[in-house]
């Protein structure tokens, strides 16, 4: 009997709770019914739960549950997703710009460091050179050595002084060829012949040396295989017999030995040793 009564009582309570939930939902519950249900539930007490091997009754919560209907949020979700995508894209672009700026700064710093290294090396080299020069000057000062400076020449040298031509052969050679012999600039070496008071031809050693060399060049008397050696023609053999080839009975007893370095010594035999004032 107790088991049947418990079952009926539970069924009645379940029935009352279901109606209460329905009335709450449709918001048509009256104050009278509310007080009745409240008082009844407080008067009728539920019996204690009896353990049974054959059956088990579920316990229903006494407090009503409120149902909250949420508004649709699909559009809001789409807007939020789009905003997040835009924000993420802008963040990515900002990150790229920052990375590019950092790369440019690193490249500039690297270039500046390389320039500074190069300047440092050059400065060290210049400093070493300066130290060496100072050491050399100190040594020279200690030894009392001074650099020799070339003194400017005042007036003419001995080669520029005019002297008499003492041989008739050399005089005839100059008088015959002076209008034809020219320098590399096609200027006449001897523009006008000069004579002293006794009628002797005068010329400087420097001009005489230049005159003979120009004659050799004009007549192409240099050896092809040796540009320093002079091939003597009949005129030069007559002027400088000591350097010409000699034959005896058709046999060469002395070979020709005339070079450009021999010209100055060769013409000395035709000029006066003491220069005229």
C-alpha positions as YAML, in Angstrom:
chain: A
units: angstrom
residues:
- id: 1
  name: UNK
  ca: [0.00, 0.00, 0.00]
- id: 2
  name: UNK
  ca: [2.75, 2.42, 0.90]
- id: 3
  name: UNK
  ca: [4.40, 1.77, -2.45]
- id: 4
  name: UNK
  ca: [1.14, 2.53, -4.39]
- id: 5
  name: UNK
  ca: [0.53, 5.72, -2.39]
- id: 6
  name: UNK
  ca: [4.06, 6.91, -3.10]
- id: 7
  name: UNK
  ca: [3.61, 6.30, -6.78]
- id: 8
  name: UNK
  ca: [0.27, 8.17, -6.91]
- id: 9
  name: UNK
  ca: [1.65, 11.06, -4.90]
- id: 10
  name: UNK
  ca: [4.66, 11.36, -7.23]
- id: 11
  name: UNK
  ca: [2.44, 11.23, -10.32]
- id: 12
  name: UNK
  ca: [0.27, 14.03, -8.88]
- id: 13
  name: UNK
  ca: [3.31, 16.18, -8.14]
- id: 14
  name: UNK
  ca: [4.63, 15.63, -11.62]
- id: 15
  name: UNK
  ca: [1.28, 16.59, -13.07]
- id: 16
  name: UNK
  ca: [1.19, 19.85, -11.03]
- id: 17
  name: UNK
  ca: [4.77, 20.75, -12.04]
- id: 18
  name: UNK
  ca: [4.02, 20.21, -15.72]
- id: 19
  name: UNK
  ca: [1.01, 22.49, -15.59]
- id: 20
  name: UNK
  ca: [2.99, 25.10, -13.71]
- id: 21
  name: UNK
  ca: [5.69, 25.12, -16.41]
- id: 22
  name: UNK
  ca: [3.08, 25.45, -19.17]
- id: 23
  name: UNK
  ca: [1.33, 28.36, -17.40]
- id: 24
  name: UNK
  ca: [4.68, 30.10, -16.87]
- id: 25
  name: UNK
  ca: [5.45, 29.83, -20.57]
- id: 26
  name: UNK
  ca: [2.12, 31.20, -21.78]
- id: 27
  name: UNK
  ca: [2.09, 33.83, -18.95]
- id: 28
  name: UNK
  ca: [-1.57, 33.16, -18.03]
- id: 29
  name: UNK
  ca: [-1.26, 31.92, -14.50]
- id: 30
  name: UNK
  ca: [-3.63, 33.48, -11.94]
- id: 31
  name: UNK
  ca: [-2.64, 34.58, -8.46]
- id: 32
  name: UNK
  ca: [-5.18, 32.20, -6.97]
- id: 33
  name: UNK
  ca: [-3.75, 29.18, -8.73]
- id: 34
  name: UNK
  ca: [-0.29, 30.28, -7.85]
- id: 35
  name: UNK
  ca: [-1.10, 30.48, -4.13]
- id: 36
  name: UNK
  ca: [-2.99, 27.19, -4.27]
- id: 37
  name: UNK
  ca: [-0.13, 25.36, -5.94]
- id: 38
  name: UNK
  ca: [2.39, 26.92, -3.60]
- id: 39
  name: UNK
  ca: [0.41, 26.04, -0.47]
- id: 40
  name: UNK
  ca: [-0.44, 22.58, -1.65]
- id: 41
  name: UNK
  ca: [3.16, 21.73, -2.39]
- id: 42
  name: UNK
  ca: [4.16, 22.93, 1.02]
- id: 43
  name: UNK
  ca: [1.41, 20.91, 2.79]
- id: 44
  name: UNK
  ca: [1.86, 17.69, 0.91]
- id: 45
  name: UNK
  ca: [5.26, 16.36, 1.84]
- id: 46
  name: UNK
  ca: [7.05, 13.83, -0.19]
- id: 47
  name: UNK
  ca: [7.77, 10.55, 1.67]
- id: 48
  name: UNK
  ca: [11.34, 9.52, 2.20]
- id: 49
  name: UNK
  ca: [12.95, 7.54, -0.53]
- id: 50
  name: UNK
  ca: [12.81, 3.81, 0.15]
- id: 51
  name: UNK
  ca: [15.46, 1.64, -1.42]
- id: 52
  name: UNK
  ca: [13.95, -1.14, -3.50]
- id: 53
  name: UNK
  ca: [15.51, -3.86, -5.47]
- id: 54
  name: UNK
  ca: [12.66, -4.06, -8.00]
- id: 55
  name: UNK
  ca: [11.98, -0.36, -8.86]
- id: 56
  name: UNK
  ca: [13.54, 3.08, -8.71]
- id: 57
  name: UNK
  ca: [11.72, 6.44, -8.88]
- id: 58
  name: UNK
  ca: [13.34, 9.53, -10.33]
- id: 59
  name: UNK
  ca: [13.32, 12.74, -8.30]
- id: 60
  name: UNK
  ca: [11.96, 15.83, -10.04]
- id: 61
  name: UNK
  ca: [13.32, 19.25, -9.07]
- id: 62
  name: UNK
  ca: [10.76, 21.49, -7.34]
- id: 63
  name: UNK
  ca: [11.98, 24.88, -8.80]
- id: 64
  name: UNK
  ca: [10.67, 25.80, -12.25]
- id: 65
  name: UNK
  ca: [13.16, 26.35, -15.08]
- id: 66
  name: UNK
  ca: [13.01, 29.42, -17.25]
- id: 67
  name: UNK
  ca: [13.47, 29.00, -20.97]
- id: 68
  name: UNK
  ca: [15.45, 31.81, -22.73]
- id: 69
  name: UNK
  ca: [15.06, 32.06, -26.46]
- id: 70
  name: UNK
  ca: [18.25, 33.54, -27.99]
- id: 71
  name: UNK
  ca: [18.10, 35.91, -30.93]
- id: 72
  name: UNK
  ca: [19.60, 34.84, -34.25]
- id: 73
  name: UNK
  ca: [23.30, 35.74, -34.44]
- id: 74
  name: UNK
  ca: [24.34, 34.48, -37.87]
- id: 75
  name: UNK
  ca: [24.71, 37.97, -39.36]
- id: 76
  name: UNK
  ca: [26.62, 39.20, -36.32]
- id: 77
  name: UNK
  ca: [28.99, 36.24, -36.64]
- id: 78
  name: UNK
  ca: [29.62, 37.07, -40.33]
- id: 79
  name: UNK
  ca: [30.34, 40.73, -39.55]
- id: 80
  name: UNK
  ca: [32.68, 39.78, -36.73]
- id: 81
  name: UNK
  ca: [34.52, 37.30, -38.98]
- id: 82
  name: UNK
  ca: [34.93, 39.90, -41.73]
- id: 83
  name: UNK
  ca: [36.24, 42.45, -39.22]
- id: 84
  name: UNK
  ca: [38.71, 39.91, -37.88]
- id: 85
  name: UNK
  ca: [39.89, 39.08, -41.42]
- id: 86
  name: UNK
  ca: [40.42, 42.78, -42.24]
- id: 87
  name: UNK
  ca: [42.24, 43.33, -38.96]
- id: 88
  name: UNK
  ca: [44.47, 40.30, -39.58]
- id: 89
  name: UNK
  ca: [45.28, 41.48, -43.14]
- id: 90
  name: UNK
  ca: [46.13, 44.97, -41.92]
- id: 91
  name: UNK
  ca: [48.33, 43.46, -39.21]
- id: 92
  name: UNK
  ca: [50.14, 41.33, -41.82]
- id: 93
  name: UNK
  ca: [50.75, 44.37, -44.05]
- id: 94
  name: UNK
  ca: [52.00, 46.35, -41.07]
- id: 95
  name: UNK
  ca: [54.35, 43.51, -40.14]
- id: 96
  name: UNK
  ca: [55.71, 43.38, -43.73]
- id: 97
  name: UNK
  ca: [56.35, 47.13, -43.74]
- id: 98
  name: UNK
  ca: [58.15, 46.90, -40.41]
- id: 99
  name: UNK
  ca: [60.26, 43.97, -41.66]
- id: 100
  name: UNK
  ca: [61.18, 45.86, -44.85]
- id: 101
  name: UNK
  ca: [62.12, 48.93, -42.83]
- id: 102
  name: UNK
  ca: [64.32, 46.83, -40.56]
- id: 103
  name: UNK
  ca: [66.00, 45.17, -43.59]
- id: 104
  name: UNK
  ca: [66.72, 48.56, -45.15]
- id: 105
  name: UNK
  ca: [68.18, 49.83, -41.88]
- id: 106
  name: UNK
  ca: [70.39, 46.74, -41.55]
- id: 107
  name: UNK
  ca: [71.64, 47.14, -45.14]
- id: 108
  name: UNK
  ca: [72.45, 50.81, -44.57]
- id: 109
  name: UNK
  ca: [74.29, 50.04, -41.34]
- id: 110
  name: UNK
  ca: [76.26, 47.27, -43.07]
- id: 111
  name: UNK
  ca: [77.30, 49.63, -45.86]
- id: 112
  name: UNK
  ca: [78.33, 52.30, -43.35]
- id: 113
  name: UNK
  ca: [80.41, 49.77, -41.42]
- id: 114
  name: UNK
  ca: [82.19, 48.67, -44.62]
- id: 115
  name: UNK
  ca: [82.93, 52.31, -45.51]
- id: 116
  name: UNK
  ca: [84.28, 52.96, -42.03]
- id: 117
  name: UNK
  ca: [86.52, 49.89, -42.28]
- id: 118
  name: UNK
  ca: [87.92, 51.05, -45.62]
- id: 119
  name: UNK
  ca: [88.56, 54.55, -44.27]
- id: 120
  name: UNK
  ca: [90.25, 53.04, -41.23]
- id: 121
  name: UNK
  ca: [92.58, 50.95, -43.39]
- id: 122
  name: UNK
  ca: [93.48, 53.94, -45.54]
- id: 123
  name: UNK
  ca: [94.10, 56.09, -42.50]
- id: 124
  name: UNK
  ca: [96.40, 53.44, -41.05]
- id: 125
  name: UNK
  ca: [98.36, 53.25, -44.31]
- id: 126
  name: UNK
  ca: [98.71, 57.03, -44.50]
- id: 127
  name: UNK
  ca: [99.81, 57.12, -40.89]
- id: 128
  name: UNK
  ca: [102.50, 54.50, -41.55]
- id: 129
  name: UNK
  ca: [103.80, 56.49, -44.51]
- id: 130
  name: UNK
  ca: [103.89, 59.65, -42.45]
- id: 131
  name: UNK
  ca: [105.77, 57.92, -39.65]
- id: 132
  name: UNK
  ca: [108.34, 56.59, -42.13]
- id: 133
  name: UNK
  ca: [108.87, 60.02, -43.67]
- id: 134
  name: UNK
  ca: [109.34, 61.57, -40.23]
- id: 135
  name: UNK
  ca: [111.87, 58.89, -39.29]
- id: 136
  name: UNK
  ca: [113.85, 59.48, -42.50]
- id: 137
  name: UNK
  ca: [113.90, 63.23, -41.96]
- id: 138
  name: UNK
  ca: [115.05, 62.77, -38.39]
- id: 139
  name: UNK
  ca: [117.90, 60.53, -39.50]
- id: 140
  name: UNK
  ca: [118.95, 63.03, -42.15]
- id: 141
  name: UNK
  ca: [118.79, 65.85, -39.61]
- id: 142
  name: UNK
  ca: [120.94, 63.90, -37.19]
- id: 143
  name: UNK
  ca: [123.54, 63.14, -39.84]
- id: 144
  name: UNK
  ca: [123.48, 66.71, -41.08]
- id: 145
  name: UNK
  ca: [122.41, 65.72, -44.57]
- id: 146
  name: UNK
  ca: [120.34, 68.11, -46.57]
- id: 147
  name: UNK
  ca: [118.65, 67.59, -49.84]
- id: 148
  name: UNK
  ca: [120.59, 69.07, -52.69]
- id: 149
  name: UNK
  ca: [118.66, 71.59, -54.69]
- id: 150
  name: UNK
  ca: [119.50, 72.27, -58.30]
- id: 151
  name: UNK
  ca: [120.78, 75.78, -58.70]
- id: 152
  name: UNK
  ca: [119.41, 77.69, -61.66]
- id: 153
  name: UNK
  ca: [121.98, 78.38, -64.32]
- id: 154
  name: UNK
  ca: [122.91, 82.01, -64.71]
- id: 155
  name: UNK
  ca: [124.10, 82.68, -68.22]
- id: 156
  name: UNK
  ca: [125.46, 80.18, -70.73]
- id: 157
  name: UNK
  ca: [127.52, 77.09, -70.06]
- id: 158
  name: UNK
  ca: [130.75, 76.09, -71.80]
- id: 159
  name: UNK
  ca: [128.83, 74.28, -74.53]
- id: 160
  name: UNK
  ca: [126.94, 77.46, -75.40]
- id: 161
  name: UNK
  ca: [130.07, 79.57, -75.82]
- id: 162
  name: UNK
  ca: [131.03, 80.20, -79.43]
- id: 163
  name: UNK
  ca: [134.46, 79.01, -80.57]
- id: 164
  name: UNK
  ca: [136.43, 79.18, -83.79]
- id: 165
  name: UNK
  ca: [136.27, 76.44, -86.39]
- id: 166
  name: UNK
  ca: [139.97, 75.58, -86.91]
- id: 167
  name: UNK
  ca: [139.75, 73.09, -89.82]
- id: 168
  name: UNK
  ca: [138.80, 73.92, -93.38]
- id: 169
  name: UNK
  ca: [136.95, 70.60, -93.83]
- id: 170
  name: UNK
  ca: [134.51, 71.28, -91.01]
- id: 171
  name: UNK
  ca: [134.10, 74.93, -92.09]
- id: 172
  name: UNK
  ca: [133.23, 73.83, -95.65]
- id: 173
  name: UNK
  ca: [130.84, 71.21, -94.23]
- id: 174
  name: UNK
  ca: [128.91, 73.86, -92.26]
- id: 175
  name: UNK
  ca: [128.90, 76.52, -94.98]
- id: 176
  name: UNK
  ca: [127.71, 74.03, -97.60]
- id: 177
  name: UNK
  ca: [124.86, 72.41, -95.56]
- id: 178
  name: UNK
  ca: [123.64, 75.00, -93.02]
- id: 179
  name: UNK
  ca: [120.58, 75.96, -95.08]
- id: 180
  name: UNK
  ca: [119.47, 72.31, -95.47]
- id: 181
  name: UNK
  ca: [120.04, 71.03, -91.96]
- id: 182
  name: UNK
  ca: [116.92, 71.46, -89.78]
- id: 183
  name: UNK
  ca: [115.78, 70.20, -86.37]
- id: 184
  name: UNK
  ca: [112.75, 68.06, -85.50]
- id: 185
  name: UNK
  ca: [110.48, 71.10, -85.60]
- id: 186
  name: UNK
  ca: [111.65, 71.83, -89.16]
- id: 187
  name: UNK
  ca: [113.54, 74.91, -88.01]
- id: 188
  name: UNK
  ca: [116.93, 75.77, -89.45]
- id: 189
  name: UNK
  ca: [119.64, 75.03, -86.88]
- id: 190
  name: UNK
  ca: [122.02, 77.74, -88.10]
- id: 191
  name: UNK
  ca: [120.06, 80.69, -89.39]
- id: 192
  name: UNK
  ca: [123.06, 82.88, -90.07]
- id: 193
  name: UNK
  ca: [126.78, 82.19, -90.21]
- id: 194
  name: UNK
  ca: [128.96, 84.14, -87.81]
- id: 195
  name: UNK
  ca: [132.58, 85.15, -88.28]
- id: 196
  name: UNK
  ca: [135.03, 86.84, -85.94]
- id: 197
  name: UNK
  ca: [137.25, 89.83, -86.68]
- id: 198
  name: UNK
  ca: [139.91, 87.78, -88.51]
- id: 199
  name: UNK
  ca: [137.31, 86.07, -90.71]
- id: 200
  name: UNK
  ca: [137.17, 82.73, -88.86]
- id: 201
  name: UNK
  ca: [133.83, 80.94, -88.65]
- id: 202
  name: UNK
  ca: [132.53, 80.70, -85.06]
- id: 203
  name: UNK
  ca: [129.99, 78.22, -83.65]
- id: 204
  name: UNK
  ca: [129.11, 76.75, -80.23]
- id: 205
  name: UNK
  ca: [129.93, 73.17, -79.41]
- id: 206
  name: UNK
  ca: [126.28, 72.49, -78.62]
- id: 207
  name: UNK
  ca: [125.12, 73.77, -82.00]
- id: 208
  name: UNK
  ca: [127.89, 71.91, -83.84]
- id: 209
  name: UNK
  ca: [126.90, 68.64, -82.15]
- id: 210
  name: UNK
  ca: [123.25, 69.21, -83.02]
- id: 211
  name: UNK
  ca: [124.23, 70.06, -86.62]
- id: 212
  name: UNK
  ca: [126.11, 66.78, -87.16]
- id: 213
  name: UNK
  ca: [123.31, 64.69, -85.63]
- id: 214
  name: UNK
  ca: [120.72, 66.39, -87.87]
- id: 215
  name: UNK
  ca: [122.92, 65.66, -90.92]
- id: 216
  name: UNK
  ca: [123.05, 61.95, -89.97]
- id: 217
  name: UNK
  ca: [119.27, 61.84, -89.55]
- id: 218
  name: UNK
  ca: [118.65, 63.69, -92.83]
- id: 219
  name: UNK
  ca: [120.74, 61.21, -94.82]
- id: 220
  name: UNK
  ca: [119.52, 58.17, -92.83]
- id: 221
  name: UNK
  ca: [122.96, 57.01, -91.77]
- id: 222
  name: UNK
  ca: [121.85, 54.89, -88.79]
- id: 223
  name: UNK
  ca: [122.22, 51.13, -88.87]
- id: 224
  name: UNK
  ca: [118.86, 49.35, -88.85]
- id: 225
  name: UNK
  ca: [120.01, 46.57, -86.55]
- id: 226
  name: UNK
  ca: [121.69, 49.01, -84.14]
- id: 227
  name: UNK
  ca: [120.21, 52.51, -83.90]
- id: 228
  name: UNK
  ca: [123.11, 53.84, -81.84]
- id: 229
  name: UNK
  ca: [125.72, 53.07, -84.53]
- id: 230
  name: UNK
  ca: [126.35, 55.44, -87.44]
- id: 231
  name: UNK
  ca: [127.07, 54.30, -91.00]
- id: 232
  name: UNK
  ca: [129.67, 56.78, -92.23]
- id: 233
  name: UNK
  ca: [129.38, 58.22, -95.75]
- id: 234
  name: UNK
  ca: [132.27, 59.90, -97.63]
- id: 235
  name: UNK
  ca: [131.63, 63.28, -95.96]
- id: 236
  name: UNK
  ca: [131.76, 61.83, -92.43]
- id: 237
  name: UNK
  ca: [134.79, 59.66, -93.33]
- id: 238
  name: UNK
  ca: [136.60, 62.80, -94.43]
- id: 239
  name: UNK
  ca: [135.59, 64.74, -91.28]
- id: 240
  name: UNK
  ca: [136.23, 61.94, -88.76]
- id: 241
  name: UNK
  ca: [138.85, 59.59, -90.22]
- id: 242
  name: UNK
  ca: [139.80, 58.15, -86.87]
- id: 243
  name: UNK
  ca: [136.38, 56.45, -86.65]
- id: 244
  name: UNK
  ca: [136.19, 55.34, -90.30]
- id: 245
  name: UNK
  ca: [137.06, 51.98, -91.78]
- id: 246
  name: UNK
  ca: [140.67, 51.52, -93.00]
- id: 247
  name: UNK
  ca: [141.93, 49.18, -95.66]
- id: 248
  name: UNK
  ca: [145.41, 48.18, -96.73]
- id: 249
  name: UNK
  ca: [145.82, 46.41, -100.05]
- id: 250
  name: UNK
  ca: [142.14, 45.66, -100.13]
- id: 251
  name: UNK
  ca: [142.05, 44.20, -96.67]
- id: 252
  name: UNK
  ca: [140.15, 45.79, -93.80]
- id: 253
  name: UNK
  ca: [142.61, 46.51, -91.07]
- id: 254
  name: UNK
  ca: [140.23, 48.65, -88.96]
- id: 255
  name: UNK
  ca: [136.47, 48.44, -88.80]
- id: 256
  name: UNK
  ca: [134.14, 51.40, -88.71]
- id: 257
  name: UNK
  ca: [133.45, 52.42, -85.13]
- id: 258
  name: UNK
  ca: [131.31, 55.54, -85.05]
- id: 259
  name: UNK
  ca: [128.42, 55.95, -82.59]
- id: 260
  name: UNK
  ca: [126.21, 58.83, -81.53]
- id: 261
  name: UNK
  ca: [128.11, 58.91, -78.26]
- id: 262
  name: UNK
  ca: [131.30, 59.51, -80.25]
- id: 263
  name: UNK
  ca: [130.09, 62.67, -82.05]
- id: 264
  name: UNK
  ca: [130.96, 65.21, -79.33]
- id: 265
  name: UNK
  ca: [134.52, 63.91, -79.01]
- id: 266
  name: UNK
  ca: [134.92, 63.75, -82.79]
- id: 267
  name: UNK
  ca: [133.98, 67.41, -83.44]
- id: 268
  name: UNK
  ca: [136.34, 68.63, -80.70]
- id: 269
  name: UNK
  ca: [139.24, 68.15, -83.14]
- id: 270
  name: UNK
  ca: [137.70, 70.80, -85.47]
- id: 271
  name: UNK
  ca: [137.03, 73.45, -82.79]
- id: 272
  name: UNK
  ca: [139.31, 75.74, -80.87]
- id: 273
  name: UNK
  ca: [139.98, 74.62, -77.36]
- id: 274
  name: UNK
  ca: [139.91, 78.07, -75.80]
- id: 275
  name: UNK
  ca: [136.50, 79.74, -76.07]
- id: 276
  name: UNK
  ca: [136.34, 83.26, -77.51]
- id: 277
  name: UNK
  ca: [134.92, 86.03, -75.36]
...
